[in-house]
Amino acid sequence: MIALLVGILSYGLWSWLMRRAGASVGHAIGWACVTAAVVAGGIDAWNLFYLGIVKLESPLYARLALQGIHDAESLGARVVCEAAGALAGVALGWQLFSGGFRENNVPKSDENPDKPD
């Protein structure tokens, strides 16, 4: 739930910044996804990256590395859930702040948007 809220707030901030800069909504969505995933995943994603890069050749180094991680057994699942929540929050923020899939944003199939009335 925290990652979802981070995603919504991240999209709201990037949407406001991109509107002021004159950029497209795609830029706001992209930067919001990156920002929300980094903020929501944060230390858990760093710990997962660190455990994959560092050579834990001795049991002492492995024990020291795992000692500082809260619930190290479910670290990978937690990172995936945080990233999924952040991305879902960005999508929800896009629907809330930009209209998303509203009916008036999508032209009907029988209407020609290029044809004058």
N, C-alpha and C positions, 0 to 999 in steps of 0.2 A: 504494500500500500504506500509505503514511503517512496519507493521508486516510481510508482504511478504519479504521485503528487509532484515529484521532481520533474518528471516528463512534461506534465501539464504546465508547470511554472516555467520550465525551460522554453517550451514552444511559445508561451505568452511573451516572454522577454525577447526571444529572437524574432518573433513576428513583428513586434513593435519596432525593434531596431531595423529590420529589413524594410518595413514600410517607410520609415524615415530616410533610409538610404536609397530607396527607389528600386530595391532588388525584388526578385520574384518570391513567391511563396515556397518554391522548391528549395531556395537557399535557406529560408527559415526552417523548413522541415529537416534539411540535412544537418545544419549546425545544431539544431535542437536535439537531434538524435545523438550526435557525437557528445555534446555537452551533458545530456541527461545520462548517457551510459557511463561516462567517466565519473560524474558526481555520484550517481546511485551505486555503481560498482565499487568505486573508490579503493579503499584499502583491501577489500576482498580480492578484487581483480589484480591488484599489485602483488598480493601474497601468492596468488595462483601463478602469476608470471614469474615471480621470484623463485618459487619451488621448481618451476620447469627449467630455469636457466642455471641456477646454482648447482654445483656438483656436491651432492650430499653423500660423500664416499664413506664417511665414518658414522657410526651410530650416534656419537656425541654431537656432530654437526646437524644431523637430522633431528635429534631431540631438541636442540637449541632453536632450530628453525620452526619446528612445530609447536614449541612451547608458547611462542608469542601469538599464535593464531587461535582465535576463539572457534571452537567446534571445527577442527581441521578435517574431520571425516566427511563433512558435507560442504566443503569449500567450493567445489566445482558446481554442484547443484545450486548453491546460493548465488554464485556469480551469474549463472544462466538465468535464474529467476529474477535477479536484479536487472539484468539487461532487458529481458522480456517485459518486465514491468515498466521500465523507463521508455521503451519504444511504444508500448501500448499507451502510456501517458502522453507521448507526443502525438499519437494518432487521435486520442481523445481531445487533447488541446486544440488540434487542427479543426476538429469538428465543432468544438465549442466557440473558438475565437474567429475562425475564418468561414464558417458556414458548412464546411465539409461537403457532404453529399445532399445538400438541400435541393429540392425540386426546381427552384427558380435558377439555380446555377447550371443545370444541365439542360440543353435544348431538347425538345421532344423530337421524335424521329420524323414526324410529319411537318415540322417547321424547318424552314431554311433560314439560318441566321444571316446569310448574305443577301437575301432577297428583301427589298424594301416593302413596307406595308402599303 
